[in-house]
Amino acid sequence: MPSPNPYAALLDQIPVERLEVSVLGGRTAYWVYGAADAATTVIAVHGFRGEHHGLEPVVAHLPGVRIISPDLPGFGETAPLPERTHDLDTYAQWLREFASAVAPGAVILGHSFGSIVVAAAVAGGLETPQVILVNPIGAPALQGPRGLLTRLAVLYYWAGARLPQGIGEALLRNGLIVRVMSESMAKTRDPELRRFIHDQHDTYFSRFADRDVLHDAFVASVSNDVRAFAPLITQPTLLVAAVRDDITPIEAERRLATLFPDAELVEIDDVGHLIHYETPAPAAAAITRFLAPSDAGTR
């Protein structure tokens, strides 16, 4: 039985529409939350192995903002892009073209791996007035406090890509391994919230198209981080970081903030890499303040 969504009541008050658009020869599925005449539109890019549902708790706390949330190519309801390796260059190009097609000039938000995609796209010319990075990957994943686990993940995805197809696919979609990943990331002690988080990962973490696109995206996620692109991003940038993040330590996030020409760092206590599930309200509050007109004295 699915675990109750603690954010469902808020989310139910926000209108949502599913749409599709042609990008780079493929069809991208995306969801539009909020009113068409909202003052601000944000394109929100999810993280590795996720899809648009993962960011809905944050969306639920941003009722006055129009949010456009696509599934990355190869994940959720968006098929892989034809005849392309799904590396960072491809994802960055896809995001630039997606934004141009559905909401030119929108604010761009990325979570986790999405923070790398967003940073690469903006540094490569994506026009946007502001950038928001939640749980940004601000240091090499293999050097984080969970570096050993990351190396085990490298072996896991390597094996999944090279074993016979049926065995490899089964390994990559194995529910027990997904649960171990979920348990390792969740920091909350609230049993109901933990059940919700695990249910979300059980339901959506294996909605990737095939093992090839998953391996490509994994390599992109551990081979890149936001630091290389930060000096090239001149737009006002908000970093929403977790004090207990095991993937990018908070000290690395503080260093990352100094690499941007114009960045603000908001730290959220007692949460790790799942800000979007565990502390969406504080994250949304920081985003709301950041999006407010500067002449209101809020930045």
Kinemage of the C-alpha trace (Angstrom):
@kinemage 1
@onewidth
@group {chain A} dominant
@subgroup {mainchain}
@vectorlist {calphas} color= white
{ca met a 1} P 0.000 0.000 0.000
{ca pro a 2} L 1.422 3.442 -0.924
{ca ser a 3} L 2.509 5.588 1.989
{ca pro a 4} L 0.406 8.767 2.540
{ca asn a 5} L 1.917 11.855 0.963
{ca pro a 6} L 2.307 14.476 3.717
{ca tyr a 7} L 2.272 17.228 1.097
{ca ala a 8} L -0.792 16.027 -0.834
{ca ala a 9} L -3.239 18.550 0.628
{ca leu a 10} L -1.067 21.480 -0.431
{ca leu a 11} L -0.323 19.985 -3.829
{ca asp a 12} L -4.004 19.332 -4.522
{ca gln a 13} L -4.644 23.082 -4.389
{ca ile a 14} L -2.296 23.729 -7.308
{ca pro a 15} L -3.550 23.087 -10.855
{ca val a 16} L -1.319 20.813 -12.939
{ca glu a 17} L -1.223 19.904 -16.624
{ca arg a 18} L 0.859 17.290 -18.452
{ca leu a 19} L 2.280 18.353 -21.825
{ca glu a 20} L 4.884 17.217 -24.345
{ca val a 21} L 7.279 19.052 -26.622
{ca ser a 22} L 9.760 17.971 -29.301
{ca val a 23} L 13.383 18.548 -28.245
{ca leu a 24} L 16.507 17.236 -30.017
{ca gly a 25} L 14.484 14.763 -32.040
{ca gly a 26} L 12.678 13.272 -29.040
{ca arg a 27} L 9.503 13.991 -27.083
{ca thr a 28} L 9.975 15.524 -23.640
{ca ala a 29} L 7.152 15.053 -21.150
{ca tyr a 30} L 6.683 17.912 -18.707
{ca trp a 31} L 4.227 19.114 -16.097
{ca val a 32} L 3.073 22.687 -15.537
{ca tyr a 33} L 2.000 23.593 -11.994
{ca gly a 34} L 0.243 26.834 -11.139
{ca ala a 35} L -1.532 29.613 -12.961
{ca ala a 36} L -0.530 30.645 -16.471
{ca asp a 37} L -0.555 34.312 -15.422
{ca ala a 38} L 1.789 33.837 -12.432
{ca ala a 39} L 4.378 36.579 -12.113
{ca thr a 40} L 7.284 34.107 -12.080
{ca thr a 41} L 7.930 30.905 -14.015
{ca val a 42} L 10.541 28.408 -12.850
{ca ile a 43} L 11.832 25.433 -14.822
{ca ala a 44} L 12.758 22.735 -12.284
{ca val a 45} L 15.202 19.941 -13.198
{ca his a 46} L 15.224 16.799 -11.063
{ca gly a 47} L 18.164 14.663 -9.962
{ca phe a 48} L 19.729 11.363 -10.984
{ca arg a 49} L 17.326 8.395 -11.235
{ca gly a 50} L 14.484 10.699 -10.281
{ca glu a 51} L 11.686 12.275 -12.264
{ca his a 52} L 9.301 15.182 -11.854
{ca his a 53} L 7.413 13.720 -8.872
{ca gly a 54} L 10.462 14.152 -6.658
{ca leu a 55} L 10.233 17.934 -6.710
{ca glu a 56} L 6.492 18.062 -6.002
{ca pro a 57} L 6.920 18.644 -2.232
{ca val a 58} L 8.784 21.874 -3.037
{ca val a 59} L 6.196 22.772 -5.691
{ca ala a 60} L 3.491 22.294 -3.060
{ca his a 61} L 5.056 25.090 -0.999
{ca leu a 62} L 5.303 27.520 -3.947
{ca pro a 63} L 1.613 28.130 -4.746
{ca gly a 64} L 2.137 31.537 -6.337
{ca val a 65} L 4.844 30.404 -8.747
{ca arg a 66} L 4.355 28.687 -12.101
{ca ile a 67} L 6.593 25.612 -12.130
{ca ile a 68} L 7.514 23.700 -15.280
{ca ser a 69} L 8.940 20.309 -14.340
{ca pro a 70} L 10.178 17.976 -17.108
{ca asp a 71} L 11.318 14.384 -16.892
{ca leu a 72} L 14.930 14.245 -18.058
{ca pro a 73} L 15.489 12.278 -21.270
{ca gly a 74} L 15.645 8.589 -20.429
{ca phe a 75} L 13.753 8.941 -17.147
{ca gly a 76} L 10.108 8.894 -16.132
{ca glu a 77} L 7.871 9.476 -19.148
{ca thr a 78} L 10.559 10.998 -21.388
{ca ala a 79} L 12.199 8.526 -23.751
{ca pro a 80} L 15.943 8.633 -24.440
{ca leu a 81} L 17.063 11.028 -27.128
{ca pro a 82} L 17.635 9.182 -30.409
{ca glu a 83} L 21.199 8.395 -31.458
{ca arg a 84} L 22.817 10.300 -28.591
{ca thr a 85} L 25.028 9.517 -25.646
{ca his a 86} L 23.302 10.899 -22.565
{ca asp a 87} L 26.304 12.759 -21.234
{ca leu a 88} L 26.423 16.193 -19.635
{ca asp a 89} L 26.821 18.032 -22.942
{ca thr a 90} L 23.670 16.354 -24.260
{ca tyr a 91} L 21.641 17.127 -21.139
{ca ala a 92} L 22.821 20.750 -21.130
{ca gln a 93} L 21.915 21.170 -24.809
{ca trp a 94} L 18.542 19.518 -24.173
{ca leu a 95} L 17.797 21.937 -21.310
{ca arg a 96} L 18.725 24.996 -23.376
{ca glu a 97} L 16.407 23.898 -26.183
{ca phe a 98} L 13.636 22.810 -23.821
{ca ala a 99} L 13.664 26.163 -22.029
{ca ser a 100} L 13.672 28.035 -25.331
{ca ala a 101} L 10.674 26.025 -26.521
{ca val a 102} L 8.420 26.174 -23.443
{ca ala a 103} L 9.416 29.182 -21.318
{ca pro a 104} L 12.138 31.494 -22.632
{ca gly a 105} L 13.552 33.645 -19.857
{ca ala a 106} L 12.271 31.477 -17.008
{ca val a 107} L 14.164 31.104 -13.760
{ca ile a 108} L 16.081 27.798 -13.779
{ca leu a 109} L 16.224 25.431 -10.790
{ca gly a 110} L 18.186 22.199 -10.492
{ca his a 111} L 18.359 19.598 -7.743
{ca ser a 112} L 21.395 17.329 -7.221
{ca phe a 113} L 22.424 16.021 -10.671
{ca gly a 114} L 19.995 18.600 -12.005
{ca ser a 115} L 22.221 21.264 -10.450
{ca ile a 116} L 25.075 20.127 -12.702
{ca val a 117} L 22.833 20.086 -15.778
{ca val a 118} L 21.510 23.555 -14.964
{ca ala a 119} L 24.971 24.965 -14.272
{ca ala a 120} L 26.358 23.573 -17.528
{ca ala a 121} L 23.381 24.861 -19.518
{ca val a 122} L 23.522 28.371 -18.044
{ca ala a 123} L 27.298 28.571 -18.424
{ca gly a 124} L 26.780 27.480 -22.032
{ca gly a 125} L 24.390 30.315 -22.835
{ca leu a 126} L 20.945 29.471 -21.450
{ca glu a 127} L 19.276 32.816 -20.829
{ca thr a 128} L 17.702 33.144 -17.396
{ca pro a 129} L 17.385 35.991 -14.884
{ca gln a 130} L 18.141 33.838 -11.810
{ca val a 131} L 19.500 30.403 -10.963
{ca ile a 132} L 18.500 28.167 -8.047
{ca leu a 133} L 20.507 25.076 -7.072
{ca val a 134} L 19.140 22.742 -4.384
{ca asn a 135} L 21.578 20.202 -2.888
{ca pro a 136} L 24.110 21.338 -5.503
{ca ile a 137} L 26.918 18.933 -6.350
{ca gly a 138} L 29.754 21.192 -5.305
{ca ala a 139} L 32.624 18.719 -5.129
{ca pro a 140} L 33.661 15.443 -6.808
{ca ala a 141} L 31.298 12.696 -5.646
{ca leu a 142} L 34.152 10.231 -5.245
{ca gln a 143} L 35.808 12.513 -2.698
{ca gly a 144} L 32.758 13.117 -0.480
{ca pro a 145} L 32.259 11.670 3.017
{ca arg a 146} L 30.526 8.691 1.401
{ca gly a 147} L 33.301 8.202 -1.154
{ca leu a 148} L 33.481 4.465 -0.446
{ca leu a 149} L 29.763 4.062 -1.082
{ca thr a 150} L 30.135 6.073 -4.275
{ca arg a 151} L 32.890 3.718 -5.435
{ca leu a 152} L 30.596 0.796 -4.709
{ca ala a 153} L 27.948 2.574 -6.772
{ca val a 154} L 30.450 2.860 -9.637
{ca leu a 155} L 30.937 -0.915 -9.485
{ca tyr a 156} L 27.167 -1.434 -9.283
{ca tyr a 157} L 26.410 0.623 -12.387
{ca trp a 158} L 29.400 -0.856 -14.215
{ca ala a 159} L 28.106 -4.361 -13.509
{ca gly a 160} L 24.571 -3.423 -14.483
{ca ala a 161} L 25.827 -2.152 -17.832
{ca arg a 162} L 28.001 -5.173 -18.626
{ca leu a 163} L 26.153 -8.209 -17.334
{ca pro a 164} L 23.774 -9.984 -19.719
{ca gln a 165} L 20.905 -7.593 -20.363
{ca gly a 166} L 18.221 -9.340 -18.335
{ca ile a 167} L 20.480 -9.821 -15.325
{ca gly a 168} L 21.883 -6.298 -15.580
{ca glu a 169} L 18.439 -4.704 -15.791
{ca ala a 170} L 17.230 -6.772 -12.822
{ca leu a 171} L 20.247 -5.705 -10.770
{ca leu a 172} L 19.715 -2.026 -11.530
{ca arg a 173} L 16.033 -2.213 -10.641
{ca asn a 174} L 16.521 -4.400 -7.571
{ca gly a 175} L 14.156 -3.217 -4.828
{ca leu a 176} L 16.464 -4.138 -1.968
{ca ile a 177} L 19.316 -2.062 -3.403
{ca val a 178} L 16.962 0.857 -4.001
{ca arg a 179} L 15.860 0.628 -0.364
{ca val a 180} L 19.484 0.642 0.852
{ca met a 181} L 20.093 3.799 -1.208
{ca ser a 182} L 16.972 5.386 0.266
{ca glu a 183} L 17.905 4.456 3.834
{ca ser a 184} L 21.405 5.866 3.397
{ca met a 185} L 20.119 9.264 2.238
{ca ala a 186} L 17.182 9.837 4.605
{ca lys a 187} L 18.031 11.723 7.804
{ca thr a 188} L 14.594 12.306 9.301
{ca arg a 189} L 13.564 10.307 12.358
{ca asp a 190} L 9.874 10.756 11.582
{ca pro a 191} L 8.687 7.222 10.733
{ca glu a 192} L 5.824 8.397 8.537
{ca leu a 193} L 8.067 10.705 6.547
{ca arg a 194} L 10.659 7.942 6.161
{ca arg a 195} L 7.958 5.603 4.844
{ca phe a 196} L 6.901 8.271 2.350
{ca ile a 197} L 10.494 8.756 1.184
{ca his a 198} L 11.043 5.035 0.752
{ca asp a 199} L 7.747 4.709 -1.105
{ca gln a 200} L 8.761 7.520 -3.459
{ca his a 201} L 12.065 5.811 -4.219
{ca asp a 202} L 10.392 2.404 -4.572
{ca thr a 203} L 7.878 3.878 -7.012
{ca tyr a 204} L 9.990 6.228 -9.111
{ca phe a 205} L 13.694 5.400 -8.686
{ca ser a 206} L 13.615 2.657 -11.326
{ca arg a 207} L 11.632 4.495 -13.969
{ca phe a 208} L 14.620 4.799 -16.268
{ca ala a 209} L 14.339 3.707 -19.897
{ca asp a 210} L 17.191 1.203 -20.018
{ca arg a 211} L 20.550 0.409 -18.495
{ca asp a 212} L 22.518 2.270 -21.175
{ca val a 213} L 20.940 5.665 -20.491
{ca leu a 214} L 21.194 5.031 -16.749
{ca his a 215} L 24.909 4.280 -17.027
{ca asp a 216} L 25.499 7.354 -19.201
{ca ala a 217} L 23.713 9.590 -16.687
{ca phe a 218} L 25.542 8.037 -13.750
{ca val a 219} L 28.932 8.641 -15.368
{ca ala a 220} L 27.900 12.235 -16.071
{ca ser a 221} L 26.808 12.684 -12.443
{ca val a 222} L 30.055 11.458 -10.857
{ca ser a 223} L 32.424 12.926 -13.472
{ca asn a 224} L 31.241 16.527 -13.151
{ca asp a 225} L 30.259 19.057 -10.520
{ca val a 226} L 29.081 22.654 -10.371
{ca arg a 227} L 32.479 24.194 -9.567
{ca ala a 228} L 33.687 24.212 -13.184
{ca phe a 229} L 30.699 26.295 -14.290
{ca ala a 230} L 30.196 28.591 -11.295
{ca pro a 231} L 32.563 31.416 -12.401
{ca leu a 232} L 30.734 31.608 -15.743
{ca ile a 233} L 27.289 32.076 -14.199
{ca thr a 234} L 26.823 35.809 -13.749
{ca gln a 235} L 23.124 35.715 -12.842
{ca pro a 236} L 22.089 35.981 -9.183
{ca thr a 237} L 22.264 32.444 -7.854
{ca leu a 238} L 20.708 30.814 -4.801
{ca leu a 239} L 22.317 27.721 -3.308
{ca val a 240} L 20.121 25.742 -0.910
{ca ala a 241} L 22.421 23.321 0.874
{ca ala a 242} L 22.035 20.713 3.610
{ca val a 243} L 24.258 20.745 6.661
{ca arg a 244} L 24.241 16.919 6.790
{ca asp a 245} L 24.604 16.200 3.076
{ca asp a 246} L 26.750 13.092 2.584
{ca ile a 247} L 27.356 13.750 -1.118
{ca thr a 248} L 28.643 17.328 -0.899
{ca pro a 249} L 29.755 18.335 2.619
{ca ile a 250} L 28.568 21.725 3.798
{ca glu a 251} L 32.167 23.008 3.873
{ca ala a 252} L 32.391 22.302 0.137
{ca glu a 253} L 29.077 24.087 -0.434
{ca arg a 254} L 30.441 27.140 1.371
{ca arg a 255} L 33.490 27.110 -0.894
{ca leu a 256} L 31.278 26.639 -3.931
{ca ala a 257} L 29.303 29.773 -3.087
{ca thr a 258} L 32.485 31.848 -3.311
{ca leu a 259} L 33.093 30.743 -6.915
{ca phe a 260} L 29.987 32.475 -8.275
{ca pro a 261} L 30.125 36.178 -9.117
{ca asp a 262} L 26.788 36.696 -7.324
{ca ala a 263} L 25.617 33.863 -5.066
{ca glu a 264} L 23.711 33.466 -1.824
{ca leu a 265} L 23.992 30.320 0.289
{ca val a 266} L 21.122 29.154 2.495
{ca glu a 267} L 21.968 26.284 4.846
{ca ile a 268} L 19.255 23.974 6.177
{ca asp a 269} L 20.039 22.128 9.401
{ca asp a 270} L 19.366 18.495 10.245
{ca val a 271} L 18.801 17.299 6.680
{ca gly a 272} L 20.940 15.578 4.091
{ca his a 273} L 20.627 15.089 0.339
{ca leu a 274} L 16.827 14.918 0.434
{ca ile a 275} L 15.922 18.559 1.071
{ca his a 276} L 13.115 18.189 -1.476
{ca tyr a 277} L 11.470 15.441 0.600
{ca glu a 278} L 12.415 16.264 4.193
{ca thr a 279} L 12.508 20.078 4.368
{ca pro a 280} L 10.618 21.430 1.343
{ca ala a 281} L 9.014 24.263 3.334
{ca pro a 282} L 12.307 25.929 4.398
{ca ala a 283} L 13.662 25.419 0.885
{ca ala a 284} L 10.558 26.993 -0.650
{ca ala a 285} L 10.734 29.893 1.812
{ca ala a 286} L 14.309 30.608 0.714
{ca ile a 287} L 13.271 30.357 -2.939
{ca thr a 288} L 10.283 32.673 -2.428
{ca arg a 289} L 12.456 35.310 -0.787
{ca phe a 290} L 15.088 34.987 -3.510
{ca leu a 291} L 12.516 35.416 -6.252
{ca ala a 292} L 11.022 38.528 -4.672
{ca pro a 293} L 11.835 41.816 -6.417
{ca ser a 294} L 15.112 43.223 -5.160
{ca asp a 295} L 13.545 46.653 -4.641
{ca ala a 296} L 11.449 45.085 -1.866
{ca gly a 297} L 14.596 44.827 0.192
{ca thr a 298} L 14.489 41.047 0.415
{ca arg a 299} L 17.858 40.265 -1.197
